Amino acid sequence: GISLVCSPLLANEYSTKGFYLTGGIGGSKINDIDYVGSTSKITFDNGLGLDLGIGYDFGKTRIEGSWMRGQSGGGVNAGTAFTDDATLDSLTLSGYYDFRETKKWSPFVGISFASTRVEISNVDDTGISYGLAVGVSYKTSDTSEVFVKSHALVTPELDYGSYSIQNGTYGIGSVGVRYRF
């Protein structure tokens, strides 16, 4: 009785273990950035979001290294519109927990630490970031899963020209695939 019920769950859990490649594409939103000591701020248009990475799945937990990019095609800086691309590139190390209670669907949560490079109108700076991710994956075969994920990162402090920026955030909502090898 009980061993027959547990066997498929154990087999499913073990079949997820191993190295995998991951990639996603979707939309990104760079949140408004307030200048420290000023009433000025930068607002951004929505843009393209990308992430590519490699990871290792332990069964219910995963560790993943990835490159994430949030992009905006323009916005308003201190009242002046700009059409230059703004990009945020993050080299991210994430840990995930998968709620694998069924064979096909698996909600997940994750925490991330990253090095983020921000470039706006040819001015750039790099800072340490942290973030959270939530999503759900669907097992399409023994080696692949598709997923929907929302990933947000906060960069506590950056310098933008002569200004300081605190708690700059961006998020990426993506659809992607994980492929185990």
Salt bridges, closest charged atoms under 4 A:
ASP32 OD2 - LYS41 NZ 3.65
ASP51 OD2 - LYS149 NZ 3.85
ASP57 OD2 - ARG100 NH2 2.80
GLU64 OE1 - ARG62 NH1 3.46
ASP89 OD1 - ARG69 NE 2.73
ASP98 OD2 - ARG62 NE 2.76
ASP98 OD2 - ARG100 NH2 3.50
GLU101 OE2 - LYS60 NZ 3.32
GLU119 OE1 - ARG117 NH2 3.13
ASP124 OD2 - ARG117 NH2 3.71
ASP142 OD1 - LYS139 NZ 3.87
GLU145 OE1 - ARG178 NE 3.18
GLU145 OE1 - ARG180 NH1 3.51
